[in-house]
Amino acid sequence: MGNEKMKSGVVVITLTATVYKGRIRETYSSRIGFCGQFNTKILSELGKHFKEIYYKQTEQECVKKSLIPDKIVCRVSIKSTECEMILNGK
């Protein structure tokens, strides 16, 4: 496995958590965006890390609401667009 080439562009990571309690479900979502250099390996690791953090935040939100969920399902979606030039950047 060789080194992956760094790409320059814009990335948006969307985190979604669905909390199930019986037949009721509640959905939370959040977006994180940045521009700069990245590669798919870095984005994959960031996605995993943010997913863990978002799961913990969702659990804490349930505790605040005095809700004990049957299950929490978290998903992550990463979209990137390569750019040759980023304004106000390098």
Secondary structure, 3 states (H helix, E strand, C coil): CCCCCCEEEEEEEEEEEEEEECCEEEEEEEEEEEEEEECHHHHHHHHHHHHHHHHHHHHHHHHHCCCCCCEEEEEEEEEEEECCCCCCCC
